[in-house]
Amino acid sequence: MFDFFCEIRDDLSYVEAELKRVVGEFDGVLGEAATHLCNAGGKRLRPAFALLSGHFGRYELEKVAPLAVAVELIHMATLVHDDVVDGAAVRRGRPTVQRLWGNRVAIRAGDTIFAKAIELVAGYPEPVVSRKLAATCMRVCTGEFAQAEACFNPRQTLRGYFWRIRSKTAYLIAAAAELGAVVCGAPRFISRELGRYGLAVGMAFQVVDDVLDIVADERVLGKATGGDIREGIATLPVIYVLRRSKKYHRRLLEILCAREKSDAEIKEAITIIQEEGGVAYSLEVARRFVRRAQEALRILPDIPTRDKLGAIAEFVVARQF
Amino acid sequence: MFDFFCEIRDDLSYVEAELKRVVGEFDGVLGEAATHLCNAGGKRLRPAFALLSGHFGRYELEKVAPLAVAVELIHMATLVHDDVVDGAAVRRGRPTVQRLWGNRVAIRAGDTIFAKAIELVAGYPEPVVSRKLAATCMRVCTGEFAQAEACFNPRQTLRGYFWRIRSKTAYLIAAAAELGAVVCGAPRFISRELGRYGLAVGMAFQVVDDVLDIVADERVLGKATGGDIREGIATLPVIYVLRRSKKYHRRLLEILCAREKSDAEIKEAITIIQEEGGVAYSLEVARRFVRRAQEALRILPDIPTRDKLGAIAEFVVARQF
């Protein structure tokens, strides 16, 4: 996805091959379902962060690869269970596992993928790797859960929003960035800063994702905009307008919390959010997270990878998809 | 459950309290659901094996307790996902999590409980603990999955049956028995034999469970007999009769593979299985597993716990519930 990854392109290809090999070993239809998930692609952002962070220690692909595979597997496992919970039929333009094989396969595939990820990292001599990833998984579950709970709910707070995106997105990216350095033997102060960097980039990434759900070019995004509004999910742009706009507060809330809504109403909500500054504010917040990420980098040794990480952080806000 | 556990009664109570404390810390409704699961009880067989095995090393409750809690959590996580997959409304005489809170909560609760288990054992200095438990979880998932795949399927083999019950039941009991000794620093040859003991006891336990599903006193069992036949699951007594009885092969298969069946048909199948020797054969197989368990014990140091384990193995076959 990112050209910034040229440094690690071959290693990412190796991780991709490993990912396919690992899930290909699952029995029968579980293997087919997991392979389908793998082939559906994705940005492989988490493995990339793990690999890049490894360069702050004594980088060896064999050391960092199991971690890189594991973080992507964890991400995949949460996606497949999300799709069951949401009853989603399509993800990344392809039919979901639960659409193709049903809930039964989707639930077991998610469990198996998750168990495989844990098995992969249990081989590391540093117990912090398993512990941190397990704790991160718990946060991802509770975050996804809290988001579902907050749907169609008129009581929304910024604090609740930030807690949710930290849990469901940022922690896993932070864990990838931190642990990549840990498994390559980087000193503690370095891995900790990389974790901070990852957390901030993860937050920026999710805020921008939520903005793109409102303003992206649908052809580039690969799906219709306004999906979150349709599902009653209040993201940052919405929460901002709900809090700031006296004029449109009631109308936006009405559309957000309606279980059924027309395309025209979603379009209306999008217009309100843009005109009332929800998008501009959210992008400003995302830039603030990017600054926080850059600050964490400043403390790190001045190696070329550091500049890459800085450029990736900037790109997260500039991206169109 | 077992009087054999008197030696570890206080320690089991501590594990029980820890179990409740750990799931009580989950957020909101996830905590409620997990607590409901905990309160539904269960035999706590897996924690008991972990504690007993610990006595073959330098036993310390604090050392073995996280493992004992973790193996029970893993068991609980698989149960809650099983109930989603099966659409089960009742377990152990109480409404299931998915019945009370829906699929969404049940899936997330299972994921969170599983992640918590992994987090608990990631603290052990022996990497084999996390690795073995993760591998066991994968086997449990594939075993449960294979069982569901085999439902209503006329092609049944003994080999398939033994593979399924080893995966879905015996491996986790074996892991509890083996790792209890590992975390208390017992030598490798001891923990390995305890693992063999656990595997054999686990196999016997599941075979007897499957027999009781056919012949138990319903008041003692707490549910109607013939549940497996109703769900199209071919257990050992059924597979035996299908292979041995020329007279009843066709009729038993017909009842087993019918999606809808009357109580009278299930009763008929039960009579066939009993009269054609399916129950007697299965109990003989269970006894064979018990002998295998006893053989594994013979190699172990002659401490009182060894006799307890021997008695538990005998009881597994003698039990009525």
Interface residues (C-beta under 8 A of the other chain):
Chain A: F26 D27 G28 V29 L30 H81 V84 V85 N103 R104 V105 I107 R108 G110 D111 T112 F114 A115 K116 I118 E119 V121 A122 G123 Y124 P125 P127 S130 R131 A134 A135 C137 M138 C141 T142 E144 F145 A146 A148 E149
Chain B: F26 D27 G28 V29 L30 H81 V84 V85 N103 R104 V105 I107 R108 G110 D111 T112 F114 A115 K116 I118 E119 V121 A122 G123 Y124 P125 P127 S130 R131 A134 A135 C137 M138 C141 T142 E144 F145 A146 A148 E149
